């Protein structure tokens, strides 16, 4: 199988804290591959995961350890 060109994440924004700041939690739910022969992507979601909301595609990081939902990451979107 080819190497994925993107990791697929679902994002969830937390309610504002006492200072009005929000955090975004990222959960990896799959990968995306370049489509064979035509422009586009094939997205493969992890089996058994229910997905709803916004999907975000990010290029894999150099260290191959994508952010997980355990720690909030400030959203740049």
ChimeraX attribute file (.defattr): number of C-alpha atoms within 10 A of each C-alpha:
attribute: neighborCount
match mode: 1-to-1
recipient: residues
	/A:1	4
	/A:2	6
	/A:3	9
	/A:4	18
	/A:5	15
	/A:6	19
	/A:7	21
	/A:8	25
	/A:9	24
	/A:10	19
	/A:11	19
	/A:12	16
	/A:13	14
	/A:14	12
	/A:15	11
	/A:16	10
	/A:17	9
	/A:18	7
	/A:19	6
	/A:20	7
	/A:21	10
	/A:22	16
	/A:23	16
	/A:24	19
	/A:25	20
	/A:26	24
	/A:27	18
	/A:28	19
	/A:29	20
	/A:30	19
	/A:31	22
	/A:32	20
	/A:33	17
	/A:34	16
	/A:35	11
	/A:36	9
	/A:37	6
	/A:38	7
	/A:39	7
	/A:40	11
	/A:41	15
	/A:42	12
	/A:43	17
	/A:44	14
	/A:45	17
	/A:46	13
	/A:47	8
	/A:48	7
	/A:49	9
	/A:50	8
	/A:51	12
	/A:52	8
	/A:53	8
	/A:54	9
	/A:55	16
	/A:56	16
	/A:57	16
	/A:58	14
	/A:59	13
	/A:60	15
	/A:61	11
	/A:62	7
	/A:63	6
	/A:64	7
	/A:65	8
	/A:66	17
	/A:67	15
	/A:68	14
	/A:69	16
	/A:70	9
	/A:71	11
	/A:72	16
	/A:73	16
	/A:74	13
	/A:75	13
	/A:76	5
	/A:77	5
